[in-house]
Structure formats: structure tokens, C-alpha cells
Amino acid sequence: MNAFNGFQTFIDIIRPIADVLIMTFLLYKAYQIIVKTNAMQIIKAAVIVAFFYAFAVIFKLSTLLWILAKIAPGLAVGFAIVFQPELRKVFLKIGQNEWFSFGNRSRHTYVDAVLIAAETLSKMKKGMLVVFSRHTRLGDIIDTGTKINADISSALLVTIFGHETPLHDAACIVQNGKIIAAGCFLPLSEQYDIKKTFGTRHRAALGLCEQTDAVVLVVSEETGAISLAYDSKLHYDLKTDQITKILTDLLEISSEQKTIEDTIDESKATV
């Protein structure tokens, strides 16, 4: 009995704390959804209606209260019609939202966008050079190019590298799901035994990963082969599923020295 009473007392103490924490969590998530969907119009309209209703209650305006009570169902339907696009966005966000995710989201989305662009450019026989930043700061490299700070999309990458623009010959720097800069120049590798068939892009990719912990994706303009350079090594002509796994491992758990060499086909050339 004493144990039960003690448990009940503990529940009574925890209840208000849990109440506040849950309410704070819900308000925080609601704020995130509202900001991302431009639903402030709905809130403003609701506040105006609530203000008039409160005014009518406080001053006992029976006629206004009667009118509001009669037109309330119509107002609800009108809200749904007028603000249908905003409401649809809100519910879509609620369905897509990872409620208990406070940290960085999965990097699969932007990795996939880069790979789609790489495959497109590979078929077009257009070169591509994308640097995924990890722990080492790349400020000096970024300063050599044009700062963009744009969300990653395959269309943007294809536009940069697929056409004869001033930025297509150099590298894009990617960090936290954004293209930080384009047209960045990378240091060339100083290794003397690099294959003669590798062009400037491959040498630049290898050169950067010799000096930093960055991961560099390269699309060959001559062969269309997609390669990765990291840890001072160049892994040439990899398959899409191999690249996806390697990038996911390196970018998401880069703090751990995880062995990923077994994901690479032994028949591929390694420099």
C-alpha cells in the first residue's frame, strides 16, 4: 500500500512537468509547420473571429452572439474553402513530419539528388565534380569559387555541369544539404603513380582528399564513369548502389573509423 501511495505521489509530481513538456513540444512542432507552410493567414483569421466572439461575450452582445452562433458552421466551411491550399500543406507536413527528430535529418535525400545528376551527366558524357564536406573546414576552397548557398537539386547540378557555364569546369562544395559554392578550384594530387588515363578532375578530387577528410564524387567526361575519392584513394567506376552506401556511411557516421572497403568491387581499380 505504501508503495502504491509513493507511486501515486511520484505521478502527481511528474504530471505537471510532463504536461508542460508535451505542450511545449506540440507548440514547437506546430510553429515549425506553420513557418514552412505560410499558414499565418489562417491564424490571423482565427484570431480576428475569436476577438469578436470574446468581445461579444464580455459585453453580453446577445445579437452578435446569436449571429456568430448561426454563422459558425458557415465560417468553418468558408475557412476550409478559402484556405484550402494552406490547410492541405499543413496536413501534408503533419503526415511527413518526423515528430521525434531534433537533429540532422537523413542525408539520403540530397545524396540521391547528387546521384541522379551524376547519372544524367554520365549519359550526356559531361564531367562533374562534387565535394562533400565533413570535418575539415574548406573555407579556402570555397573562397576560390562563387558562393551559392542553395538547396541541392539534381536540376541545379545538371544546369551547372551540363552546360558551358563559367562554373562547369570546377567543383561544387556541398555541406548540410546545400550547395555552398560552385566553380571552386581544388589542389591537384602530388602522387606520382596516378594512371595516365585520369584527367584533371580525378587528380583534383584525389588532391583534395589527400589534404582533407572530404569525399569527392567525380563523373568522367571521357568515359562517363562515376568515381569516389576519399582517404587519399580514388575508387574508379563504381555502381550507384555502392556509391549510395559509401556516401551514407561516410557522411552520417564519419566520426567512426568504419571499414567500408568491402562494399567496393575488388575488380575496380584503386589508386
GUTORMAR-40279 format. One record per residue (C-alpha): residue number from 1; chain; x, y, z. Coordinates in steps of 0.05 Angstrom, whole numbers, padded with zeros to 5 digits. Each point is the difference from the previous one (the first is absolute). Example, Ala and Ser with C-alpha at 12.3 -4.5 7.8 and 13.67 -1.06 7.14 Angstrom:
{1 "A" {00246 -00090 00156}}
{2 "A" {00027 00069 -00013}}
//
This chain:
{1 "A" {00000 00000 00000}}
{2 "A" {00057 00047 00017}}
{3 "A" {00033 -00016 -00066}}
{4 "A" {-00065 00017 -00037}}
{5 "A" {-00006 00066 00037}}
{6 "A" {00072 00016 -00015}}
{7 "A" {-00011 -00015 -00074}}
{8 "A" {-00063 00043 00000}}
{9 "A" {00039 00058 00032}}
{10 "A" {00054 -00008 -00053}}
{11 "A" {-00053 00003 -00055}}
{12 "A" {-00030 00063 00031}}
{13 "A" {00069 00033 -00001}}
{14 "A" {00016 -00022 -00071}}
{15 "A" {-00069 00017 -00029}}
{16 "A" {00008 00077 -00004}}
{17 "A" {00071 -00007 -00027}}
{18 "A" {-00022 -00049 -00054}}
{19 "A" {-00059 00045 -00016}}
{20 "A" {00046 00060 -00011}}
{21 "A" {00051 -00040 -00040}}
{22 "A" {-00052 -00032 -00046}}
{23 "A" {-00034 00067 -00011}}
{24 "A" {00067 00033 -00015}}
{25 "A" {00018 -00056 -00049}}
{26 "A" {-00068 00006 -00036}}
{27 "A" {00006 00076 -00004}}
{28 "A" {00071 -00005 -00027}}
{29 "A" {-00021 -00049 -00054}}
{30 "A" {-00062 00041 -00017}}
{31 "A" {00045 00061 -00008}}
{32 "A" {00046 -00038 -00047}}
{33 "A" {-00059 -00022 -00043}}
{34 "A" {-00030 00070 -00002}}
{35 "A" {00065 00033 -00020}}
{36 "A" {00012 -00050 -00056}}
{37 "A" {-00071 00004 -00028}}
{38 "A" {-00016 00075 00004}}
{39 "A" {-00062 -00017 00042}}
{40 "A" {00004 00066 00038}}
{41 "A" {-00061 00023 -00040}}
{42 "A" {-00042 -00053 00033}}
{43 "A" {00024 00020 00069}}
{44 "A" {-00014 00073 -00013}}
{45 "A" {-00070 -00014 -00023}}
{46 "A" {-00014 -00045 00059}}
{47 "A" {00027 00053 00048}}
{48 "A" {-00046 00053 -00030}}
{49 "A" {-00062 -00045 00007}}
{50 "A" {00020 -00020 00071}}
{51 "A" {00010 00074 00018}}
{52 "A" {-00071 00018 -00023}}
{53 "A" {-00029 -00060 00037}}
{54 "A" {00037 00019 00065}}
{55 "A" {-00022 00072 -00009}}
{56 "A" {-00073 -00022 -00007}}
{57 "A" {00005 -00045 00062}}
{58 "A" {00032 00052 00044}}
{59 "A" {-00050 00055 -00017}}
{60 "A" {-00058 -00049 -00005}}
{61 "A" {-00019 00019 -00071}}
{62 "A" {-00055 -00051 -00009}}
{63 "A" {-00015 00018 -00073}}
{64 "A" {00073 -00007 -00021}}
{65 "A" {00006 -00066 00039}}
{66 "A" {-00063 -00026 -00034}}
{67 "A" {00027 00019 -00069}}
{68 "A" {00068 -00031 00014}}
{69 "A" {-00033 -00064 00025}}
{70 "A" {-00043 -00004 -00063}}
{71 "A" {00056 00014 -00049}}
{72 "A" {00053 -00042 00036}}
{73 "A" {-00011 -00062 -00044}}
{74 "A" {00002 00043 -00062}}
{75 "A" {00064 00034 00025}}
{76 "A" {00032 -00069 00009}}
{77 "A" {-00018 -00020 -00071}}
{78 "A" {00023 00067 -00026}}
{79 "A" {00067 -00007 00035}}
{80 "A" {00009 -00069 -00031}}
{81 "A" {-00015 00028 -00070}}
{82 "A" {00039 00065 00003}}
{83 "A" {00061 -00030 00035}}
{84 "A" {-00002 -00068 -00034}}
{85 "A" {00071 00004 -00029}}
{86 "A" {00029 00021 00068}}
{87 "A" {-00039 -00054 00037}}
{88 "A" {00022 -00053 -00050}}
{89 "A" {00073 00020 00011}}
{90 "A" {-00009 -00003 00075}}
{91 "A" {-00028 -00071 -00001}}
{92 "A" {00053 -00022 -00050}}
{93 "A" {00053 00026 00047}}
{94 "A" {-00031 -00035 00059}}
{95 "A" {00000 -00066 -00038}}
{96 "A" {00071 00009 -00023}}
{97 "A" {00029 00028 00064}}
{98 "A" {00049 -00041 00042}}
{99 "A" {-00029 00020 00067}}
{100 "A" {00056 -00025 00044}}
{101 "A" {00057 00022 -00045}}
{102 "A" {00037 00060 00028}}
{103 "A" {00068 -00010 -00031}}
{104 "A" {00023 -00003 -00072}}
{105 "A" {-00046 -00036 -00047}}
{106 "A" {00022 -00058 -00043}}
{107 "A" {00047 00020 -00054}}
{108 "A" {-00031 -00050 -00049}}
{109 "A" {-00041 00055 -00033}}
{110 "A" {00058 00043 -00024}}
{111 "A" {00045 -00060 -00013}}
{112 "A" {-00054 -00027 -00047}}
{113 "A" {-00006 00069 -00034}}
{114 "A" {00075 00001 -00013}}
{115 "A" {-00001 -00071 -00027}}
{116 "A" {-00058 00015 -00047}}
{117 "A" {00039 00059 -00027}}
{118 "A" {00063 -00043 -00006}}
{119 "A" {-00036 -00054 -00039}}
{120 "A" {-00032 00052 -00046}}
{121 "A" {00067 00033 -00014}}
{122 "A" {00033 -00068 -00009}}
{123 "A" {-00048 -00016 -00057}}
{124 "A" {00013 00069 -00030}}
{125 "A" {00075 -00011 00006}}
{126 "A" {00007 00063 00041}}
{127 "A" {00050 00007 00056}}
{128 "A" {-00020 00013 00073}}
{129 "A" {00038 00013 00064}}
{130 "A" {-00038 00004 00066}}
{131 "A" {00035 00006 00068}}
{132 "A" {-00036 -00024 00063}}
{133 "A" {00028 00038 00059}}
{134 "A" {00010 -00038 00065}}
{135 "A" {00041 00023 00060}}
{136 "A" {00057 00039 -00034}}
{137 "A" {-00020 00072 -00015}}
{138 "A" {00004 00017 -00074}}
{139 "A" {-00003 00075 00006}}
{140 "A" {00061 00011 -00044}}
{141 "A" {-00029 -00045 -00055}}
{142 "A" {-00068 00034 00004}}
{143 "A" {00032 00068 -00007}}
{144 "A" {00028 -00020 -00068}}
{145 "A" {-00070 -00009 -00029}}
{146 "A" {-00068 00034 -00002}}
{147 "A" {-00043 -00006 00063}}
{148 "A" {-00070 -00026 -00014}}
{149 "A" {-00028 -00027 00065}}
{150 "A" {-00058 -00035 -00035}}
{151 "A" {-00039 -00063 00016}}
{152 "A" {00027 -00060 -00038}}
{153 "A" {-00040 -00023 -00060}}
{154 "A" {00019 -00044 -00058}}
{155 "A" {-00026 00053 -00048}}
{156 "A" {00046 00053 00028}}
{157 "A" {00061 -00046 -00003}}
{158 "A" {-00017 -00019 -00072}}
{159 "A" {-00007 00073 -00018}}
{160 "A" {00068 00016 00031}}
{161 "A" {00039 -00057 -00031}}
{162 "A" {-00041 -00018 -00062}}
{163 "A" {00008 00066 -00036}}
{164 "A" {00059 00044 -00019}}
{165 "A" {-00008 00046 00059}}
{166 "A" {00059 00035 00036}}
{167 "A" {-00010 -00048 00059}}
{168 "A" {-00002 -00068 -00036}}
{169 "A" {00075 -00014 -00002}}
{170 "A" {00013 00005 00075}}
{171 "A" {-00031 -00031 00063}}
{172 "A" {-00063 00009 00040}}
{173 "A" {00006 -00001 00076}}
{174 "A" {-00057 -00035 00036}}
{175 "A" {-00013 00006 00075}}
{176 "A" {-00062 -00015 00042}}
{177 "A" {-00044 -00011 -00060}}
{178 "A" {00019 00065 -00035}}
{179 "A" {00045 00019 -00058}}
{180 "A" {00044 00050 00036}}
{181 "A" {00041 00021 -00060}}
{182 "A" {00014 -00018 -00073}}
{183 "A" {00059 00012 -00046}}
{184 "A" {00049 -00017 00056}}
{185 "A" {00071 -00020 -00017}}
{186 "A" {00030 -00061 00035}}
{187 "A" {00073 -00016 00011}}
{188 "A" {00029 -00052 -00047}}
{189 "A" {00027 -00066 00027}}
{190 "A" {00075 -00006 00010}}
{191 "A" {00000 -00075 -00008}}
{192 "A" {00048 -00021 -00055}}
{193 "A" {-00032 -00067 -00017}}
{194 "A" {-00069 00024 -00021}}
{195 "A" {-00026 -00034 -00063}}
{196 "A" {00013 00041 -00062}}
{197 "A" {-00072 -00009 -00022}}
{198 "A" {-00026 00041 00059}}
{199 "A" {-00014 00072 -00018}}
{200 "A" {00004 00064 00040}}
{201 "A" {-00066 -00013 00036}}
{202 "A" {00024 -00065 00029}}
{203 "A" {00067 00030 00020}}
{204 "A" {-00035 00058 00033}}
{205 "A" {-00047 -00047 00038}}
{206 "A" {00058 -00042 00024}}
{207 "A" {00040 00063 00017}}
{208 "A" {-00054 00027 00046}}
{209 "A" {-00012 -00065 00037}}
{210 "A" {00076 -00005 00011}}
{211 "A" {-00003 00066 00039}}
{212 "A" {-00069 -00005 00033}}
{213 "A" {-00052 -00051 00021}}
{214 "A" {-00048 00021 -00054}}
{215 "A" {-00034 -00049 -00046}}
{216 "A" {00001 00017 -00074}}
{217 "A" {-00046 -00027 -00054}}
{218 "A" {00027 00002 -00072}}
{219 "A" {-00034 -00013 -00066}}
{220 "A" {00048 -00012 -00057}}
{221 "A" {-00013 00042 -00062}}
{222 "A" {00036 -00051 -00044}}
{223 "A" {-00030 -00066 00025}}
{224 "A" {-00060 00021 00042}}
{225 "A" {00027 -00041 00058}}
{226 "A" {-00022 00022 00070}}
{227 "A" {00054 -00003 00053}}
{228 "A" {00012 00019 00072}}
{229 "A" {00063 00028 00033}}
{230 "A" {00011 -00003 00075}}
{231 "A" {00055 -00017 00050}}
{232 "A" {00053 00015 -00053}}
{233 "A" {-00027 -00053 -00047}}
{234 "A" {-00039 00003 -00064}}
{235 "A" {-00052 -00055 -00012}}
{236 "A" {-00015 -00001 -00074}}
{237 "A" {-00064 -00018 -00037}}
{238 "A" {-00046 -00020 00057}}
{239 "A" {-00073 -00022 -00004}}
{240 "A" {-00055 00044 00026}}
{241 "A" {-00018 -00046 00059}}
{242 "A" {00074 -00002 00021}}
{243 "A" {00005 00076 -00003}}
{244 "A" {-00064 00008 00040}}
{245 "A" {00024 -00045 00056}}
{246 "A" {00069 00030 00003}}
{247 "A" {-00026 00072 00001}}
{248 "A" {-00053 -00017 00052}}
{249 "A" {00052 -00033 00045}}
{250 "A" {00053 00054 -00008}}
{251 "A" {-00047 00060 00007}}
{252 "A" {-00044 -00027 00057}}
{253 "A" {00050 -00035 00044}}
{254 "A" {00065 00033 -00022}}
{255 "A" {00023 00006 00073}}
{256 "A" {00008 -00076 00003}}
{257 "A" {00056 -00032 -00038}}
{258 "A" {-00046 -00050 -00033}}
{259 "A" {00028 -00048 -00052}}
{260 "A" {-00038 00006 -00064}}
{261 "A" {00050 -00029 -00049}}
{262 "A" {-00041 -00064 -00004}}
{263 "A" {-00054 00038 -00038}}
{264 "A" {00046 00012 -00058}}
{265 "A" {00008 -00052 -00055}}
{266 "A" {00070 -00027 00002}}
{267 "A" {00003 00001 -00075}}
{268 "A" {-00003 00076 00000}}
{269 "A" {00064 00039 -00005}}
{270 "A" {00025 00034 00064}}
{271 "A" {00053 00053 -00002}}
//
